[in-house]
Amino acid sequence: MPDTKLDFSPATAAATSLRVIAAAIVCASIYYASSIVITLICSIGIAFILDPGVQLLERFRLPRWLGALLMVLLTLGVLYLLVYLVYDRAVAFMDDLPKFAARIKQIIAHIQVTTTSIRQSTSTILPSSTEANVPSIRLEQESPWMQFLLRGIGSLYAFTVTVMFIPFLIFFMLTSKDHIWSATLNLFSLERRQAAEDVLHGIAKMVRGYVLGNLLVAAISAALITPVFAAVELRYALLMGPLAAFLSMIPYIGVALGLLPPLLIALVQYDHMEPFLTISLTVVIVHFLAVNLLTPKLVGHRVKLNALTVTIAMMFWGWLWGGIGLLLAVPLTAALKAVCDNVRPLKPYGQWMGEG
């Protein structure tokens, strides 16, 4: 029989320990420097998306720096237009938010009173063996949902200051692409440069296809959801429709997240069941169509990850960076798989993460 003993030599144990320590240091670094890392990742992703436009402008004999500047200004203009379109509705929603919160608190208080009365009625039928009343202490703290959303970005002020650097980072990345590309490849030995170039090209292609495809799917979903919300006269339908569509794009938990904002508004606005059913069925049906029809056509199989890998990735990045981690989990893990697929010692890990 072949010798199947495991290697427990001191050298192997030391190498394994160093890998574990290195992984722990990397995780700690991206956790404590999350706002900087997230800003860099978003800047690199946007630069990948805008680069074909810069190349197109270069074909018209425009200098690369001018093409990069025009693409950055065009992107900022589109974002400004979107903010302009939803600004009035967003401000009105924020002004009415205390009213919604008060109404929701009344509903929750009513549910608590009903639950307490049921528990008291049950205790008279089934008396408890311990009658002592234990005093309770309630501590006021920040909402856990807000803590989850802000985990990866720190404070809103720090995140806002950091985000202000994104347009400049994108411009410099686009302008200096050739230099950055060659300098990055020079970090590798001659026999590994082709593999490194293939990884970078694969990641760029994957990011462009994934982000643009999902944006198009979300826009089509919003175009289907918003008229239904307007038909049932849901308040802020033009805001809730796109919000539900974009949230529903998050894998697995997207349907629940997409349903939450419009149903909370409906909970305050309506006192009958028909609008709730209409809103819920609309979001669920559009999500089903998007996942099974639109996404395979528009996104394709650019992200070749199996369901288990996606689930573990969302758990890890969500724990590490909160809500931002959920949005970046799939593309980051797909980029990691692209690296594993092109590095010989890591190929088994890439195969494990793939669809098979």
VEXBAFI-473299 format. One line per 8 residues: their letters; for each residue y, z, x of C-alpha. Coordinates in steps of 0.2 Angstrom, whole numbers, plus 2048, in hexadecimal, padded with zeros to 3 digits. Layout:
A = Y Z X; ...
END
This chain:
MPDTKLDF = 800 800 800; 812 7FC 806; 81C 80B 80C; 828 80F 7FE; 830 81F 806; 842 821 803; 84E 822 813; 855 833 814
SPATAAAT = 85A 832 826; 86A 83A 82B; 873 82A 82E; 86F 824 81C; 874 835 815; 885 834 81E; 888 822 819; 885 827 807
SLRVIAAA = 890 836 808; 89E 82B 80F; 89C 81F 801; 89D 82D 7F4; 8AC 835 7FD; 8B5 824 7FE; 8B2 821 7EB; 8B9 832 7E7
IVCASIYY = 8C8 82F 7F1; 8CB 81E 7E9; 8C9 825 7D7; 8D5 834 7DC; 8E2 827 7E3; 8E2 81C 7D4; 8E3 82B 7C8; 8F2 834 7D0
ASSIVITL = 8FB 823 7D5; 8F6 81C 7C4; 908 816 7BF; 90A 80C 7D0; 8F8 805 7CF; 8FA 800 7BD; 90A 7F7 7C1; 903 7EE 7CF
ICSIGIAF = 8F4 7E8 7C5; 8FF 7E2 7B6; 90A 7D9 7C3; 8FB 7D0 7CB; 8F4 7CC 7BA; 904 7C4 7B4; 907 7BB 7C4; 8F5 7B3 7C2
ILDPGVQL = 8FA 7AE 7B1; 90B 7A6 7B6; 905 79E 7C6; 8FF 78E 7BD; 911 78C 7B5; 919 78E 7C6; 90D 781 7CD; 912 775 7BF
LERFRLPR = 924 777 7C3; 920 773 7D6; 91A 762 7D0; 92B 75F 7CA; 931 762 7DB; 939 773 7D8; 939 780 7E6; 92B 78D 7E3
WLGALLMV = 938 79B 7E3; 942 792 7D5; 932 78F 7CB; 92D 7A1 7CD; 93E 7A7 7C7; 93D 79B 7B8; 92C 7A1 7B3; 931 7B4 7B4
LLTLGVLY = 941 7B1 7AB; 937 7A7 79D; 92B 7B5 79C; 939 7C2 79A; 941 7B7 78D; 931 7B6 783; 930 7C9 784; 942 7CB 77F
LLVYLVYD = 93F 7C0 770; 930 7CA 76A; 93A 7DA 76C; 948 7D3 762; 93D 7CD 754; 935 7DE 752; 943 7E9 757; 94B 7EC 746
RAVAFMDD = 93A 7F0 73E; 935 7FB 74D; 945 805 74B; 943 807 739; 932 80C 73B; 937 819 748; 944 820 73C; 938 822 72E
LPKFAARI = 92A 829 73A; 930 83B 736; 92E 838 723; 91C 831 726; 918 840 731; 91E 84C 724; 914 843 716; 904 843 721
KQIIAHIQ = 906 855 725; 907 859 712; 8F7 84F 70F; 8EE 858 71D; 8F4 869 717; 8EE 864 705; 8DD 860 70D; 8DD 870 717
VTTTSIRQ = 8E1 87A 707; 8D2 871 6FE; 8C7 874 70C; 8CB 887 70D; 8C8 889 6FA; 8B7 881 6FC; 8B3 88C 70A; 8B8 89B 701
STSTILPS = 8AE 896 6F2; 89F 893 6FD; 8A1 8A4 705; 8A1 8AD 6F4; 890 8A4 6F0; 889 8A6 702; 891 8B6 709; 893 8B6 71C
STEANVPS = 88A 8C4 726; 89B 8C7 72F; 8AA 8CC 725; 8B6 8CF 733; 8C5 8C5 734; 8C9 8BF 745; 8DB 8BA 748; 8DF 8A9 74E
IRLEQESP = 8EC 8A3 75A; 8F3 891 759; 8FB 88A 768; 907 87B 766; 904 86E 773; 907 85B 775; 8FD 850 76A; 8EC 84B 773
WMQFLLRG = 8EF 839 76E; 900 839 777; 8F8 841 786; 8EA 833 785; 8F7 825 784; 902 82C 792; 8F4 831 79E; 8F5 821 7A8
IGSLYAFT = 907 81F 7A9; 90D 831 7AB; 91E 834 7A3; 927 826 799; 936 827 7A5; 92B 825 7B4; 922 816 7AC; 932 80E 7A7
VTVMFIPF = 939 80F 7B8; 929 808 7BF; 928 7FA 7B3; 939 7F4 7B8; 931 7EE 7C8; 925 7E3 7C0; 930 7D3 7BF; 935 7D5 7D1
LIFFMLTS = 923 7D7 7D6; 91D 7C8 7CC; 92B 7BD 7D4; 927 7C2 7E6; 914 7C0 7E3; 917 7AE 7DB; 924 7A9 7E9; 919 7AF 7F7
KDHIWSAT = 908 7AA 7F0; 903 79F 7FE; 908 7AC 80C; 8FF 7BA 802; 8F0 7AF 7FF; 8ED 7AB 811; 8F1 7BC 817; 8E4 7C3 80B
LNLFSLER = 8D7 7B7 811; 8DB 7BB 823; 8D5 7CD 820; 8C3 7C6 81F; 8B9 7BF 82D; 8B7 7AC 82E; 8A5 7AC 825; 8AC 7B6 817
RQAAEDVL = 8BC 7AE 813; 8B4 7A1 808; 8AC 7AE 7FD; 8BC 7B8 7FD; 8C5 7A8 7F7; 8B8 7A5 7E9; 8BA 7B7 7E3; 8CD 7B6 7E2
HGIAKMVR = 8CD 7A5 7D9; 8C0 7AC 7CD; 8CA 7BB 7CA; 8DA 7B1 7C7; 8D1 7A5 7BB; 8C8 7B3 7B2; 8D9 7BD 7AF; 8E2 7AD 7A9
GYVLGNLL = 8D4 7A9 79D; 8D1 7BA 797; 8E3 7BF 794; 8EA 7AF 78D; 8DA 7AD 782; 8DC 7BE 77B; 8EE 7BD 778; 8EB 7AD 76E
VAAISAAL = 8DD 7B5 764; 8E8 7C4 760; 8F6 7B8 75A; 8EB 7AF 74F; 8E4 7C0 748; 8F6 7C6 745; 8FA 7B6 73C; 8EB 7BA 730
ITPVFAAV = 8EE 7CC 72E; 901 7CD 72C; 902 7C2 71B; 8F5 7CE 713; 8FF 7DD 718; 90E 7D5 711; 905 7D0 701; 900 7E3 6FE
ELRYALLM = 912 7E7 702; 90E 7F2 710; 91D 7F9 719; 921 7F2 729; 914 7E4 727; 91B 7D9 734; 919 7E7 740; 909 7EE 73B
GPLAAFLS = 900 7DD 73A; 902 7D8 74C; 8FF 7EA 752; 8EE 7EB 748; 8EA 7DA 74F; 8ED 7DE 761; 8E5 7F0 760; 8D5 7E8 758
MIPYIGVA = 8D3 7DE 768; 8CD 7ED 772; 8BA 7EC 773; 8B0 7F8 768; 8BE 804 762; 8CA 7F6 75E; 8C6 7F6 74B; 8C9 808 749
LGLLPPLL = 8DA 807 754; 8DF 7F8 74A; 8DC 801 739; 8E5 811 73E; 8F8 80C 73D; 8F7 802 72D; 8EC 80F 724; 8F8 81D 729
IALVQYDH = 906 813 721; 8FC 810 712; 8F7 822 710; 909 827 70E; 90E 817 704; 900 815 6F7; 8F7 820 6EB; 8E9 814 6E6
MEPFLTIS = 8DA 80D 6EF; 8DD 7FA 6EE; 8E9 7F8 6FC; 8DE 803 707; 8CF 7F8 704; 8D9 7E8 706; 8E1 7EE 717; 8D0 7F4 71E
LTVVIVHF = 8C6 7E4 718; 8D4 7D9 720; 8D4 7E1 731; 8C1 7E2 731; 8BE 7D0 72C; 8CB 7C9 738; 8C4 7D3 746; 8B2 7CD 742
LAVNLLTP = 8B8 7BB 742; 8C2 7BD 752; 8B3 7C5 75B; 8A6 7B8 755; 8B0 7A8 754; 8C1 7A9 75C; 8BD 7B2 76C; 8AE 7A8 771
KLVGHRVK = 8B8 798 76E; 8C9 79D 777; 8C3 7AA 784; 8B1 7A4 786; 8A6 7AC 793; 8B3 7B0 7A0; 8AF 7C2 7A0; 89C 7C3 7A3
LNALTVTI = 899 7D5 7A0; 88B 7DD 796; 88E 7E9 788; 889 7F9 792; 895 7F4 7A0; 8A3 7F2 794; 8A0 803 78C; 89F 80C 79D
AMMFWGWL = 8AE 803 7A3; 8B8 808 794; 8B2 81A 795; 8B7 81B 7A8; 8C8 812 7A7; 8CD 81B 797; 8C9 82C 79F; 8D3 827 7AE
WGGIGLLL = 8E2 81E 7A7; 8E1 822 794; 8E7 814 788; 8ED 809 796; 8DB 80A 79E; 8D3 804 78E; 8DE 7F4 78E; 8DA 7F1 7A1
AVPLTAAL = 8C8 7F7 7A1; 8C0 7E6 79D; 8CA 7DB 7A9; 8C9 7E7 7B7; 8B6 7E9 7B6; 8B4 7D6 7B5; 8BE 7D5 7C5; 8B3 7E1 7CD
KAVCDNVR = 8A4 7D7 7C7; 8AB 7C7 7CF; 8AC 7D1 7DF; 89A 7D7 7DE; 894 7C5 7DA; 89B 7BE 7EA; 897 7CC 7F6; 884 7CB 7FB
PLKPYGQW = 881 7DE 7FC; 889 7E1 7EB; 881 7D3 7E2; 874 7DE 7D9; 883 7E8 7D2; 88B 7D8 7CB; 87A 7D3 7C3; 879 7E5 7BB
MGEG = 88A 7E3 7B4; 887 7D1 7AD; 880 7CB 79D; 870 7C5 7A5
END
